[in-house]
Amino acid sequence: MNPMKPRRVHLLRTLVALCILPLTAQLSLAATKPAPWVGKQLNGRKCVNTLTTHGSETFDYRDRSPYVAGKLNLVNNAHFNSNVENLVKGKTGSLMADIDFVIRAFPNHHRALNSAVQYSLRFKKWPAGQDGLPAECYLQRAMKFSPTDVVPYKLYGYYMQVKGRNKEALAANEKALALIPNDPMILYNNGLLLVKMKRYEEAMKIARPLYDAGLTLPGLKDKLVKAGHWQHSQAELEKVKQFMEATAAAKAAKSAELDAEAPAAGEAAVEVEDPTATAAEPEAQDTEAPEAEVDSSTAQVTAEAQ
């Protein structure tokens, strides 16, 4: 056996390793980017995460390159099973400890952000001593980290709307619409928000195309109708007209039917004495209850324009 062969094999393996290591480092550096904590909590405190159980690497949830996909699978398998996502119980600790771990590694992790939102909405105020941070902190960090990702804006708009922070919600919705202008759910939620802010004309400009396109969710339209600012389309007005005409025709037909059944004016009922009847004895004073009068008037039908 050639004594030089093992040495050559070792040198070859070393050279391959030296080539692979920089490549792996480059992949890591390319996938990782800063994700600082920004913004404030609803109570005015700064959003600062003091937990240090996770490394410094942060990844974009939308990145499906092999290196990042491997990291995502690792984090999900360890901390984000269905119980955590659906807020049943934590996997390695408390619910928010696991959710926090996932979001710190993947700041724009769509599903984990949604879980954080739903968890935060359980409380009027974020409880003292709770693991992690309220959802507004994770969402502000996600929007800063991935400004071209529409999901954090959508979640932030929804969350702030529920929390009564209308201006912040509207700003988030507008940024989301700048990324996806025709998204029906963003438009719908923005319409609801504008009604809440009594900006009815703007809400109607959103609502009309949505319902003309076949939207079945009734909430936005109902709120505009209740506020007296729903503008009927020509097709709707035609349906209302047809309904009113049909109602009037039915009422006229009913009145004609009742008039035909009633006795002619001035005609008196003729009383005929039964010749076989015997005279009633004076002592018998039984009185028959009079027949109930029949009200022949018809009920008035009112139609609410839909």
C-alpha positions, 0 to 999 in steps of 0.5 A: 500500500502506498504510504502517501495515499492516506496522507493525500486523502486526509489533505483532500478532506481537509481542503474540502472542509475548508471550502465548505465552512466558508460557504456555510458561514456565507449562507448563515450570514446571508440568511441572518439579519438584525431584528432590533426591538422597536416601539412601545407597548400600549401602556407606554413602556418600551418594547424590550425583551429580556429573555436570553434563551435564544441565540443571535440568529434571526431569519425571515419566515418567508425564506425557504432556502435549505439552510433557513428551512432547516432552522425553521423546522428545528424551531417549530419542532421544538417549540411550536406544535399545535397545542402552542399554536392554538393556545392550549398549553406550552411545549417546553414551558409556558405558552408565551415562553414557547411563542416568544422563542419562535418569534425571536428566531423568526420575527415575522413568523406568521402563525406565531405572530397570530398566536401572540395576537390571540393570546394578548387579546385575552387580556385588557392589560398585559399581566405583570410577570407574564412571559414574553411581551404583548403582541404589539411589540412582536408586530412592530419588530416584525414590520421593521424586520420585514417591511415588504411582508404584508402579514405583520401589517394585517395583524397589527391593523386588526389588533390595534383596531380591536384595542381601539387604537384607530389611527395606528390601525388605519396606518397599518391597513394603508401600508398593507394595501400599498403592498396588496391593493386589492386584498378583500379582507384588508379592504373589508377591515379598513371599511369597518374601521372607517365606519367606526371613525365616522368616515362614511364616504370613504367607507362607502367607496370601499364597500360598494365595489366589494359587494358588487363583486359578490362579498357575502359578509354583511357587517360593513353594509349593515353598519353603513345602512344603520348609519344612514350612509349606504348608497343603493346601486341601480340594481338594488333600487330596481329590486326595491321598486319591484318589491313595492309594486308587488306589495301594492298589487297584493294589497289592492287584490285583498281589498277587492276580495273583501269588498266582494264578500261584504253586503251592498250598501243600504241593503237590510237583513230581512228577519223571517219568523219561523211559523213552527216556533212557539212563544217563549215563556216570560220566565226564560231569560237566557241570553245568547252571546252576540257573535264577535264582530269581524274586522275586515281591515287589512294589515299594512305591509311595510318593507325595509329596503335591503 
